[in-house]
Amino acid sequence: MPNSMVKIYGYLLYLFLFGVLFISGHMPVLASKTYPNEKSISFKNGEQSVAAFEGTIQVRENRSNPNSRMIPLTYVRFPATGKQTGVPIIYLAGGPGGSGISTASYPGFRFPLFMAMREFGDVIALDQRGTGKSKITPRCISSQSIPTNKRLFEKQVMQQYKTAVNECVDYWNEQGADILGYTTLESAKDIDQLRKHFGAQKVSLWGISYGSHLAFASLKVMPDNIDKIIIASAEGLNQTVKLPARTDAYFERLQQAINSQPNAAKAFPNIKQLIQRVHKRLDDSPVLLKLPQDDGQTKEFLFQRHHMQGLASAMIADPHRFVSRLLQLYSTLDHGIFQPLPALVKRAGLDKPVISFDMMALAMDIASGVTDDRLKLVEAQAESSLLGKMLNFPMPQLNRSIKGLDLGDDFRSYPKSAVPTLLLTGTLDGRTYKESQIEATQGLTNLTHVIVKNAGHNLFMVTPEVTQVIQQFMRGKVVKTKQINFELPRFIED
């Protein structure tokens, strides 16, 4: 065979193999540009794997202190697959404290959306400072222990929490950490530094919950260097502490959803009254539980109203996940049946008496804080609201508990920007509420707002239509969709 034909066949074989590898997600990483301090990896999501890069940059822990140490920011970069590569797209995890890398690796979670976003540019799963693979400071285990078998009162408990905070700040100082560097503003500056690392004039930001909080701060820190923003379940810069009255309004919306299902409406005709009855019962007569231990012994645990409020706060975020279980739990307790509680208490970790903190999660919330006017409103509403202040625990109770950390009211003002922004809001979001999300984005003049009816807080993957809307937005097309309908889960079996 002539050499020319050998070359042609060889070239065709190369194209064939290239196509197979590309489609299967195993395309050789040599086909993509690399950046300093990156290594090629095979990124795994369950049984799937895809060629990617893991990289690290070093940032100053506290940029206002030149003696502050350097800390790592680790990320995974999924190379773009589109014909016209756009700017890098940085995923901002929620929390605070969530890991972007872990979010991408959870099987059956958001991995398909990470892959779909590659059409528009390199997709960066970022572990923000102090999270995931960027975490170098250990969790603090304080000497403070909350009694598990006695009645608890807020003033006593919060004094122990504040003592634990002081202990942990001292501990982290001994570890060489500068806690004053763990603010959303510093994280926003990290994003700008990451942009420069990629040699990009602009980046796009994609986040949820606290990730949107960080995106809002980034609009202030790097206003000319953001191409597009995609956010869901938005948390404004003055919304670290949620309004208890809006949590009550959520339960009213939930009741309307329940009423659309005859069997559920019959079982739960008035969930607010149900919740109030159970809370009063626990106030009047807390339930003494016997928790089985690994050594065969039992441990006493006094289950009180604030425990139930805490469980409810954790379970109302998404109607399609835990709300039906929560309703059943309230109904069970209302009938004086307490058998499910021991296993639930242990699963939720309520039986762990020692107060401990991760530095990033604690500091970020305290730094973002709350304005005095909003705090007064929260305190007034909490007195009569269903969940009180437990939705935000341990904020606002620990507000300003670390000297010099609070970012001030200028930080908490709403950003003003013309950057194209897509906001996705679930009508049954039990953590960040529709009215609050509208307030948080009121200064954004180029906003596309899409309602996802019946969806909760974690709405990215509830229906393929969400992905389609995101793709339309990223392609620069006008998003005509104003509402996406998500089928309600069954609140009770028919």
C-alpha positions in Angstrom: 0.0 0.0 0.0 1.4 3.4 -0.9 2.6 5.6 2.0 0.0 8.2 1.1 -2.8 5.6 1.6 -1.3 4.5 4.9 -1.3 8.0 6.1 -4.9 8.5 5.1 -6.1 5.3 6.7 -4.1 6.2 9.8 -5.7 9.6 9.9 -9.2 8.1 9.5 -8.5 5.6 12.3 -7.4 8.5 14.5 -10.6 10.4 13.8 -12.7 7.3 14.6 -10.9 6.7 17.9 -11.1 10.4 18.8 -14.9 10.3 18.2 -15.4 7.2 20.3 -13.3 8.6 23.1 -15.1 11.9 23.0 -18.6 10.4 23.1 -17.6 8.0 25.9 -16.2 10.8 28.0 -12.7 9.3 27.9 -11.1 11.8 25.5 -7.4 12.1 26.2 -6.7 15.2 28.3 -3.9 16.1 26.0 -6.5 17.5 23.6 -7.2 20.3 26.1 -5.1 23.3 27.1 -3.6 23.0 30.6 -2.8 25.6 33.2 -0.1 25.8 35.9 -0.4 23.3 38.8 -2.9 21.1 36.9 -2.8 17.4 36.5 -5.0 15.2 34.3 -7.4 12.9 36.1 -10.2 10.5 35.4 -13.1 12.0 37.3 -15.6 9.5 38.6 -19.3 9.9 39.2 -20.5 6.5 40.3 -19.7 4.1 37.5 -19.1 6.9 35.0 -15.8 8.5 34.4 -14.7 11.5 32.4 -11.3 13.0 31.5 -10.7 16.2 33.5 -8.0 18.2 35.2 -7.4 18.9 38.9 -5.7 22.1 39.7 -4.7 24.3 42.6 -3.9 27.9 43.1 -2.5 29.6 46.2 -4.3 32.6 47.7 -3.7 34.8 50.7 -5.9 33.6 53.6 -6.6 37.2 54.7 -5.6 39.7 52.0 -5.8 42.6 54.5 -3.0 41.0 56.6 0.3 40.6 54.6 1.5 38.2 57.2 -1.4 35.8 56.7 -0.5 32.4 55.3 -1.1 31.1 51.8 -3.9 28.5 51.4 -4.9 26.3 48.5 -7.9 26.6 46.3 -8.5 23.2 44.6 -10.7 22.7 41.6 -11.6 20.2 38.9 -11.9 21.5 35.4 -14.0 19.7 32.8 -12.8 20.9 29.4 -15.2 22.5 27.0 -16.8 20.4 24.3 -18.5 23.1 22.2 -17.3 24.3 18.8 -16.9 27.9 20.1 -15.3 27.8 23.5 -16.7 30.5 25.8 -15.4 31.8 29.1 -14.8 29.5 32.1 -18.0 28.6 34.0 -17.3 28.4 37.8 -19.7 26.4 39.9 -20.4 27.9 43.4 -21.6 25.3 45.9 -24.1 26.2 48.6 -23.9 25.9 52.4 -21.7 27.7 53.2 -19.4 24.7 53.4 -20.4 22.7 50.4 -17.8 21.2 48.1 -18.1 21.9 44.3 -16.0 18.8 43.5 -18.2 16.6 45.7 -21.3 18.0 44.1 -20.1 16.9 40.7 -19.1 13.5 42.0 -22.4 12.6 43.7 -24.1 9.8 41.6 -27.5 10.8 40.3 -27.2 14.4 41.4 -26.0 17.3 39.2 -23.3 15.6 37.2 -25.4 15.6 33.9 -25.8 19.4 34.2 -22.0 19.8 34.7 -21.5 17.9 31.5 -24.2 19.8 29.6 -22.6 23.1 30.6 -19.4 22.1 28.9 -21.0 23.1 25.6 -20.4 26.7 26.6 -16.9 26.6 28.1 -14.6 24.9 30.6 -16.7 24.0 33.7 -14.9 24.5 37.0 -16.1 22.6 40.1 -14.5 24.8 42.8 -13.9 23.9 46.4 -14.1 27.3 48.0 -11.6 28.3 50.7 -12.0 26.0 53.7 -14.1 23.4 51.9 -13.5 19.9 50.5 -10.0 19.6 49.0 -9.3 23.3 49.8 -9.7 22.6 53.6 -6.5 22.6 55.5 -7.7 23.6 59.0 -9.3 20.8 61.0 -12.7 20.9 62.6 -12.7 22.3 66.2 -14.1 20.0 68.9 -14.8 22.3 71.9 -15.0 21.4 75.6 -18.6 22.6 75.7 -21.2 19.8 76.0 -25.0 20.3 75.9 -26.9 18.1 78.4 -29.0 15.6 76.5 -31.3 14.5 79.3 -32.4 17.9 80.8 -34.7 20.7 79.8 -32.7 23.3 77.8 -33.2 27.0 77.7 -32.0 29.3 74.9 -30.0 31.7 77.0 -28.0 28.8 78.7 -27.4 27.0 75.4 -26.3 30.1 73.5 -23.8 31.0 76.3 -22.2 27.6 75.8 -22.2 28.1 72.1 -20.5 31.5 72.4 -17.9 29.9 74.8 -17.3 27.2 72.3 -16.8 29.8 69.5 -14.2 31.6 71.6 -12.4 28.3 72.3 -12.4 27.4 68.6 -11.1 30.7 67.5 -8.1 30.2 69.9 -7.7 26.7 68.6 -7.7 27.8 64.9 -5.2 30.6 65.8 -2.9 27.9 67.2 -3.2 26.0 63.9 -1.9 29.1 62.1 -5.3 30.1 60.6 -6.6 33.6 60.3 -10.3 33.4 60.8 -10.8 37.0 59.6 -10.0 35.7 56.1 -13.1 33.5 56.0 -15.6 35.9 54.5 -17.7 35.9 51.4 -15.8 39.0 50.1 -12.5 37.1 50.4 -14.1 34.2 48.5 -15.3 36.6 45.8 -11.7 37.8 45.5 -10.6 34.2 45.2 -12.9 33.8 42.1 -11.3 36.9 40.5 -7.8 35.4 41.2 -9.0 32.1 39.7 -10.2 34.0 36.6 -6.7 35.4 36.2 -5.2 32.0 36.6 -7.2 30.9 33.6 -6.1 34.0 31.7 -9.7 34.9 31.1 -11.1 38.4 30.8 -14.4 37.2 32.1 -15.9 34.2 33.8 -19.5 33.0 34.2 -20.8 32.0 37.6 -23.3 29.2 38.3 -24.5 28.7 41.8 -27.3 27.7 44.2 -28.3 29.0 47.7 -25.1 30.3 49.4 -23.5 30.0 46.0 -25.8 32.8 44.8 -24.8 34.8 47.9 -21.2 34.5 46.7 -22.2 35.4 43.2 -23.9 38.6 44.4 -20.7 39.5 46.3 -18.7 38.8 43.2 -20.8 41.4 41.3 -19.4 44.0 43.7 -15.8 42.7 43.7 -15.3 42.1 40.0 -18.2 43.9 38.2 -16.5 44.1 34.8 -15.3 40.5 34.7 -18.5 38.5 34.8 -20.1 37.3 31.6 -23.2 35.6 32.8 -24.7 34.4 36.1 -27.0 31.4 36.6 -28.5 31.1 40.1 -31.1 29.1 41.8 -32.7 29.4 45.2 -31.1 32.8 45.7 -29.9 34.0 49.1 -29.4 37.8 49.2 -26.5 39.5 50.9 -28.7 40.5 53.8 -30.6 37.1 53.9 -28.2 34.9 55.8 -30.9 35.1 58.5 -34.3 34.2 57.1 -37.5 35.9 58.2 -39.6 33.5 60.4 -42.8 35.0 59.0 -41.8 33.9 55.5 -41.3 30.4 56.8 -44.9 30.5 58.1 -46.0 31.6 54.7 -44.2 28.6 53.2 -46.3 26.3 55.3 -49.4 28.1 53.9 -48.3 27.4 50.4 -47.5 23.8 51.4 -51.1 23.4 52.7 -52.4 24.6 49.3 -50.3 21.9 47.6 -51.6 19.3 50.1 -55.2 20.4 49.4 -54.7 19.5 45.7 -54.5 15.8 46.7 -57.8 14.6 48.3 -56.2 11.9 50.5 -53.5 14.2 51.7 -56.0 17.0 52.4 -58.0 14.5 54.5 -55.0 13.4 56.4 -53.5 16.9 56.9 -56.4 19.4 56.9 -54.4 22.1 58.8 -50.7 21.5 59.1 -50.1 24.8 61.0 -52.4 23.7 63.7 -50.9 20.2 63.7 -47.4 21.7 64.1 -48.5 24.0 66.9 -50.2 21.1 68.8 -47.1 19.0 68.7 -44.8 21.9 69.7 -47.1 22.7 72.7 -47.2 19.1 73.7 -43.4 18.9 73.7 -43.2 22.2 75.7 -45.6 20.8 78.3 -44.2 17.3 78.4 -40.8 16.7 76.7 -40.4 13.0 75.7 -37.7 11.1 77.6 -36.2 8.6 75.1 -33.9 5.6 75.7 -31.4 5.6 72.9 -29.7 2.2 72.3 -25.9 2.3 72.3 -23.3 0.1 70.6 -22.3 -1.5 73.9 -25.9 -2.7 74.5 -26.6 0.0 77.1 -29.1 2.9 76.6 -28.7 6.6 76.9 -31.4 9.1 78.1 -32.4 11.8 75.7 -35.0 14.4 76.4 -36.7 15.3 73.1 -38.0 18.9 73.3 -39.7 21.5 71.1 -36.5 23.0 69.7 -35.3 19.5 68.6 -38.5 19.1 66.6 -38.1 22.6 65.2 -34.6 21.8 64.1 -35.7 18.6 62.4 -38.4 20.4 60.6 -36.0 23.2 59.5 -33.8 20.6 57.9 -36.6 18.7 56.2 -38.7 21.4 54.6 -36.2 22.5 51.9 -37.6 20.1 49.2 -41.2 18.8 48.9 -40.0 15.8 46.8 -37.5 14.6 49.4 -38.5 14.8 53.1 -41.7 16.8 53.5 -44.0 13.8 53.4 -41.9 12.1 56.1 -42.0 15.3 58.2 -45.8 15.5 57.9 -46.1 11.8 58.9 -43.8 12.4 61.9 -45.9 15.3 63.1 -49.0 13.2 62.8 -47.4 10.3 64.6 -46.3 12.6 67.5 -49.8 14.2 67.6 -51.2 10.8 68.3 -48.8 10.2 71.2 -46.7 7.7 69.3 -42.9 8.2 69.9 -41.3 5.0 68.7 -39.8 6.6 65.6 -37.9 9.2 67.6 -34.8 7.3 68.9 -33.7 6.2 65.4 -34.4 9.7 64.0 -32.5 11.5 66.9 -29.5 9.3 66.2 -29.6 9.7 62.5 -29.8 13.5 62.8 -26.9 13.5 65.3 -28.9 15.2 68.0 -27.5 12.9 70.6 -24.0 14.2 70.1 -23.6 16.7 73.0 -20.3 18.2 72.2 -20.3 21.5 70.3 -18.0 21.5 67.3 -17.5 23.8 64.3 -16.0 23.8 60.8 -14.2 27.2 60.5 -15.4 28.1 57.0 -19.1 27.4 57.6 -19.2 29.2 61.0 -17.2 32.2 59.9 -18.9 32.9 56.6 -22.3 33.2 58.2 -21.1 35.4 61.0 -19.2 37.6 58.6 -22.2 38.1 56.3 -24.3 38.8 59.4 -27.5 40.7 59.5 -28.5 44.4 59.6 -29.9 45.7 62.9 -33.3 46.4 61.4 -33.6 42.9 60.0 -32.4 41.4 63.3 -35.2 43.3 65.2 -37.7 42.0 62.7 -36.4 38.4 63.0 -36.6 38.6 66.8 -40.1 40.0 66.8 -41.4 37.4 64.3 -39.7 34.5 66.0 -41.8 34.8 69.1 -44.9 33.5 67.4 -43.6 31.7 64.3 -43.8 27.9 63.9 -40.0 27.3 63.7 -38.8 30.3 65.6 -35.1 31.0 64.9 -34.2 27.3 64.3 -34.1 27.7 60.5 -31.0 29.8 60.8 -29.4 28.1 63.9 -26.8 29.1 65.1 -27.5 32.4 63.4 -28.6 35.0 64.4 -27.7 33.8 67.9 -24.0 34.0 67.2 -24.2 37.3 65.3 -21.0 39.4 65.9 -19.6 36.7 68.2 -16.2 36.9 66.5 -14.6 40.4 66.9 -13.7 42.1 63.6 -15.4 39.5 61.3 -18.7 41.2 60.5 -18.6 42.7 57.0 -20.9 45.6 57.7 -24.1 46.9 56.1 -22.4 48.2 52.9 -21.6 44.5 52.1 -25.2 43.6 52.9 -26.7 46.1 50.4 -28.2 44.7 47.2 -25.8 44.6 44.2 -26.6 46.7 41.1 -25.6 45.2 37.8 -26.5 44.8 34.1 -24.8 41.4 33.9 -27.2 38.9 32.2 -28.6 36.8 35.1 -30.9 33.8 35.1 -32.8 33.2 38.4 -34.6 29.9 39.0 -37.1 29.9 41.9 -39.1 27.0 43.3 -42.5 27.9 44.7 -42.2 25.3 47.5 -38.6 26.2 48.5 -38.5 25.8 52.2 -35.3 27.7 52.8 -35.1 30.7 50.3 -38.5 32.1 49.6 -39.8 33.6 46.3 -40.4 37.1 47.9 -36.9 37.0 49.3 -35.3 36.0 46.0 -37.1 38.9 44.2 -35.8 41.3 46.8 -32.2 39.9 46.5 -32.2 40.5 42.7 -34.0 43.9 42.6 -30.8 45.7 41.5 -30.2 43.4 38.5 -31.5 45.2 35.4 -30.8 42.3 33.0 -32.6 39.5 34.9 -34.5 36.6 33.5 -36.7 35.0 36.2 -38.1 31.5 35.7 -40.5 30.0 38.3 -40.4 26.3 38.8 -43.8 25.5 40.2 -43.9 22.9 43.0 -40.1 22.6 43.1 -38.1 23.1 46.3 -34.6 24.4 47.1 -32.6 21.9 45.1 -34.3 22.4 41.8 -31.6 22.0 39.1 -32.4 18.4 38.3 -36.1 18.1 39.0 -37.0 18.2 35.3 -35.1 18.3 32.0 -36.9 21.7 31.3 -34.6 23.4 33.8 -31.5 22.3 31.8 -33.1 23.4 28.6 -33.8 26.9 30.0 -30.2 27.1 31.2 -29.0 26.1 27.8 -31.2 28.7 26.0 -29.8 31.4 28.4 -26.2 30.4 27.9 -26.7 30.5 24.1 -27.7 34.1 24.4 -31.3 33.4 23.3 -34.3 35.1 24.9 -35.8 32.8 27.4 -39.5 32.9 26.7 -40.4 30.4 29.4 -41.7 32.1 32.5 -42.8 29.0 34.4 -41.8 25.3 34.5 -44.3 22.9 36.0 -42.9 20.1 38.3 -45.3 17.4 39.3 -46.0 17.4 43.0 -44.9 14.4 45.0 -47.6 12.3 46.7 -47.8 13.6 50.3 -49.6 10.4 51.3 -50.1 7.1 49.5 -53.5 6.7 47.8 
